[in-house]
Amino acid sequence: MVDREKFGERHSCFACGCKFYDMHRSPPLCPKCGADVSKPPKIIEEVKDLPPADIEEEEEEIPEELDEKSIEVDTEEDLGAGEEEADD
């Protein structure tokens, strides 16, 4: 068995997730990213007891339905589908 006490304490980096022994160094620094792992990062606690925020909802304007009279439709004659081009 390996005497793990000579390597110091085992740590896990908060920034990159690397696992390493501190080799009895103070402060323990991550060998990959150099982050100080002696102080854990601040954890933001979820606030559950707050009432929901009052958000004013704006009503969307829905366009009126179009009348059949106001809709213009192009016919084949308007598009020129009935005409054939001559190849020379």
N, C-alpha and C positions, 0 to 999 in steps of 0.2 A: 504494500500500500504506500501511497504517496503521502508524505507529511504535509497536509494542506495548511497548517498553521504558519509555515515559513513563507507562504504566499500572501498572507494577510486575509482580509475579509473579501468575500465575493460580492460584487455589485452588478447591477444592471443599469445601463445608461438610460436616462429618461428621454434623451433627445433622439438617439439612433437605435436603441435596443440592444446594444452590444453588451455581452456578459464578460466580466473580467475580474481579476483579483487586484487589489490596490497595492500590493507589495509593501505594505506598511507605510505608504506615503500619505502625507497630509497636505492639502486636501486630495482626496481621490479624484483623479481626472481620467476621463474616458480616453483610451488609447486611439480610438478612431476619430472622434470629432472634437475632443478636448474639453467637453462639458464637465463642469464640477458636479459630481453626483453626491456630495455631502449634504446638500439641501434639496429635498424633493420640491418639485414645482408646485405652485399654488393651485389648488383644485377649486374650481368655481362650483359652489353648491347650487343646486336647482332650487328655485323659489317656487313652491307649489301653492302657497296660501294667498297669492295675489289675485284680486278679481280681474276678469278679462278687461282689456282696454276698450274704451268706448271709441268705436270707429264709425264715422258717418259714411254711410253708403250712398253713392250718387246713383240716381236712377238713369239708366241708359235710354236714350230716345230711340224708339223703334220706328223705322220709316213706315209710312202708310203704304198699304198695298197699292201696286200700280194698276191703273185702269187698263183694260185691253185697248182702249182708244189711244192712250198715250204711248204705247209701245210701238216702235217702228221696226218692221221686219223687212230685210232685204230679200227680194225674190231672185230667182235664178236669172231673170232678164236684167235686173239691176246689177248683178254681179258679172254679167257677160258670159255666162255659161253656155248660152245658146250659139254664140259666135265661134266659128272655127278659124284658126289662123292658117294662112296659106304658106306652104313651104316653097321657097324658090331656090 
